Amino acid sequence: PKDVFEQQTIRALAQVARVAPSVARVQGPVTGPAALTPIQAWFFDSPITVRQHWNQSVLLQPRENLDPLLLERALQALLAQHDALRLRFTQDAQGVWQQSHADTAAVPLEQVRVSAPAQLASVCSIVQAGLNLSEGPLLRGLLLDTGDGQRLLLAAHHLVVDGVSWRILLEDLQRAYGQLQAGQALDLGNKSSAFQRWGEVLQAEVPARLAEMDFWRATLAPGAVSLPLLDPAGSRRRDQVRECQVRLDQSLTRQLLTRAPLAYRSRVDELLLTALTRVVLRETGGESLLVGLEGHGREVPAGCSDVDLSRSVGWFTSLYPVRLQTDPGVAAGVAIRGIKEQLRQVPDQGMGYGLLRYLGEPGVRAELADAAQPSITFNYLGQTDRGLDHQALFSIAAERGGDDQAADAPLGNELIINAQVRQGELQMNWQYSGARLSRAWVEGLAAACRDELQGLIEHCLSPDAQRFTPSDFPLAALDQEALERLQLPADTELLYPLSPLQQGMLFHALQAPGESHYLNQLSLAIDGLDATRFAQAWDSTVARHDVLRTGFLWEGLDQPLQAVRRSVPSPVRLLDWRERSDRVTAVEDLAREEREDGFDLARAPLLRVLLVRLEDERYQLILS
């Protein structure tokens, strides 16, 4: 996933793509205990009374009438494919929660006829409350006949699924149902790494993460802004939760997803957090904002090449704090660059925080628990309806699928913001307790955040918004001021130091600019050449190889750097000298002039391809 964010074109992705190493996968049923992940440990550490009822669910509208028998078999196939759905949770004699795989499990599928939306929501809530941590099931289905077509509720306990898991489950459910409908054998492909294996990876990572403690201490230091609570003792029960939502239209959302991130090589979530930070600090007068960020949590450590989570189901989510600082009055570009750099200083997308906070030594866990905590939680979920296009078996139903959590379940923070793109529009959903935060304040903040985001998008589309930040070129080791002095072209892709041999060549070239020790030239006659295709071949070659689009920078730098451009002018020049009587000697003079002209080492490409047509079928190639 990191490559997708950092390499934002197909060509750039192709250049970093590698053949995946062999991945060890357990294809049979996974059995036995599994270590709790940090987010699961957070759940059991939270003051939740009715732990059985803390779910994620989807209410689907089938595009064709479903056969209940085939649907039940397809749901059973999900259990066979995804072992985490068979997990069971119990407490030992000391009250410590543990998880282990049940040997057998089933997905109950109930069928109900309803006649009104309120009845639909009520029946769904009953099913949602029917999960059992120790005995199962942790996934249930409900097929509803509404009189206006079918609806399918799938409810799973959050301990065994996350947002990415739902995309995988819905794809597999559709695939299994289609196979059964066609009379084919069930085949959901090979499994990726088991959730059990991921727990082992995380446990092994804990000792190495102690080196991050100073970073997390600084992040959680006192001084972050506080939200204006109506009553600090007010309830955060779910039955006190209020919501508001703001949206961007499809046009602005499209610009947010495609064009706006290109200006500063930022991610969508970085633009959203820039808008949020600016409006909260402007509204409260604070200097820094502490935010709890949720991520997908599937960043595999470098030393675990045997782990593949691409089709793995479970609760992988990461939750970690970030401290964001900006002056709300500074220019939009300055704010975007600052927030982007602060976010990219977080080690490994925050994986280490959860490991230390919930799996670390007791003293470490206590220190992090006692530090300042974020009052805002933010989660950008991406495009959540991707995969449910007009050709899919399901679409998201408009009705409410009941209550995911019990009425007395506590809201996870003072303010929870979930942003997602659905049906082409960005939706930002703001949840808060009406007993603790003013409705007018939250709705005003949400509207201001939407307006701020719109302003940031408009700025990113303006001509003067093309700026780089140090994290774009980590190997260059430059600060923002030094980077600005270089005045790099907007299409600069890479910036990094020279190899020792290149350094020596550059030193001699600068010491004796009139000499051509390192300028190579090839001149030869070619018969029967297609000049147009030859030029196209050279252009394709330059586009494929970074080094052919590289220039060298040294003025004002402690060490010289090489800069790779996304595109450069064609190195090919075609000359037609068939009418010249002196063309033989003229070709020799032209080659000499090419050598004497040399190159501006700062300007790519550092090659020239001259193709001189001497006769109808004969060319002279001069490659310098």
C-alpha positions, 0 to 999 in steps of 0.5 A, a space after each residue: 500500500 505504501 508504494 501506491 501512495 508514493 508512486 502515483 502513476 502507473 509508470 512509477 508503480 511499474 518501476 518499483 514492482 517486484 516479483 513477490 517472494 514465496 509466501 508461506 500460507 497455511 491452506 488447511 484449517 488454522 487451529 489453536 490459540 492466537 495472540 491478541 493484536 494491539 487493537 484487540 487488546 485496546 478493546 478489552 482494555 476499554 470500559 465496554 459493558 456488553 462486549 458481545 455487541 460491538 460489531 461491524 455490519 453491512 446491509 446489502 441490496 441484492 440485484 437479483 433474488 438470492 436463493 437462501 440455500 445457495 447463500 447459506 452454502 456461500 456463507 459457510 465457504 467464507 468460514 472455511 476460507 477465513 479462519 479468523 471468523 472461527 475465533 472465540 474469546 474467553 477469560 482465564 482465571 486471572 481475568 485475562 482475555 485470550 482467543 483461540 480457533 474453534 474446531 467447527 463453526 457455522 454462519 446462521 442465516 435467518 429469513 424474515 419478512 418485514 413491512 416497514 423500515 422501523 421493523 427492518 431496523 428492529 429485526 436487524 438490531 436483534 440479530 446484531 445483539 445475537 453474537 457470542 464471544 465464547 461460543 459463537 457465532 461471530 458472523 450472522 446473516 439475515 435475509 429480509 423480504 421487504 416487499 420491495 425486494 430482498 435485503 441481506 444483513 451481514 453482522 460480524 463482531 469487530 474483533 474478527 473483521 475490519 474495513 478491509 476485511 469487508 471488501 474481501 468478504 463481499 468479493 468472496 461471497 459474490 464469487 462463491 455464490 456465483 460458482 454455486 449458482 453456475 453448478 461449479 465447485 467452490 474455489 476461493 483461491 489460495 489463502 493469504 497469511 493467517 491472522 494467527 501468523 500476524 499476531 506472532 509477527 507483532 509479538 516478535 516486533 515489540 522489543 525493537 520498538 522500544 527505540 521509538 519511546 522518545 518519539 511517543 513521549 514527545 508526541 504525548 507531551 502536555 500542551 495540546 488543545 482541549 475541546 470546549 466540553 459542556 460537561 466533563 462528567 457528561 455521558 458518552 453512552 451510545 444513546 447520547 451520541 449525535 452525528 452530523 455529516 458534511 460532503 463534497 460534491 463529485 467534482 470536488 471529490 474527483 479533484 481531491 482524489 486525483 489532481 490535488 495530491 499531485 501539487 505537494 505529493 501529498 496523500 488524501 488523508 494529509 489534505 483532510 488532516 490539514 483542513 481539520 487542524 487549521 479549523 480546530 486551532 483557529 476555533 480554539 486558539 491552540 498551538 497544537 492538536 493531538 489526534 488519534 489516527 486509525 490506519 489499516 494496520 497491515 504494514 508488514 515489517 521488512 524482515 517478514 517477506 513470508 507474510 502476505 495480508 492481501 486477502 487476510 480477514 481479521 481486525 488489523 487496525 492500527 490506532 496511534 496519536 499524532 501531534 499536529 502544529 500549524 499557524 491557522 493564518 499561514 498560506 495554504 501551501 505552507 500548512 499542507 507542507 508542514 502537516 505532511 512532514 509531521 505525519 511522515 515523521 511518524 515511524 512505520 505508520 504508527 505501528 510501534 505505538 500500539 505494540 508498546 502501549 498494549 503488548 510492551 513491558 508493564 512499565 512502558 504500558 503504564 507510561 503511555 497510558 498515563 500520558 496525554 491522550 487525543 480527544 479527536 479520532 480520525 479515520 480516512 476509509 478511502 473509497 468504501 463502495 469500490 468493488 460494488 459497481 453496477 455489475 456486482 451482485 450487491 449494492 449498499 442498501 439505503 436503509 439502516 441495518 440496526 444497531 452495531 453496538 449496545 445502547 450503553 457502549 461508550 463512544 471511543 472519544 470526544 469527537 470521532 471523524 470518519 471520512 470516506 468516498 461513497 458514490 463518488 462523494 467525500 462524506 465526513 461523518 462527525 460523532 460526539 456526545 450531546 451531553 459533552 459537546 455543543 451541537 452548534 459547535 460541532 456542526 459549525 466546526 464540520 462546516 468550516 472543515 468542509 470549506 477549508 478543505 475546498 479552499 485547499 483543493 482550489 489552492 492545489 489546482 493553482 499554478 503556483 502550488 507545485 512544491 516539494 518537501 524533504 520527505 519527497 526525497 529522503 535520500 537527499 537529506 535536505 531541509 525545506 530551505 535548501 530544497 526551495 533554493 534548488 527550484 526543482 522543476 515540478 516533474 522531478 521524480 527522484 533526488 539522491 546522492 551520486 555514487 563514488 564513481 559519479 562523484 569523481 567524474 563530476 569533479 573532473 568535469 567541473 575542474 576541466 570543463 573544456 576537456 571531454 574525458 567522459 564524453 563518449 561518441 559513436 558514429 556509424 552508417 546504417 542502411 535500411 532504417 525506419 527513421 520514425 520508428 528509430 526515434 520512437 524507440 529512443 524516446 521509449 528507452 529514455 522514458 523507461 530508464 531513470 538515468 537517461 532523464 537525470 541531471 546533476 546539481 552541485 551549486 550551493 550543496 554540501 554534496 552533489 545530487 542527481 535529479 530525475 525528471 518525469 519527462 525530458 525533451 526527445 534526444 533525437 534530431 533528424 537531418 536530411 542532407 541528401 541534397 548536400 554535395 559535401 555531406 561526407 565531410 560535413 558529417 565529420 564536422 558535425 560529429 566534431 561540433 557535437 563533441 566540442 559542444 559538450 553538455 550542461 550537466 544540470 540539464 537532462 537528457 545528457 545524450 544526443 542522437 543525431 540521425 543524418 539522412 545521406 541517401 534514400 536508404 543510408 543514414 549516419 548515426 551520431 550518438 553523443 
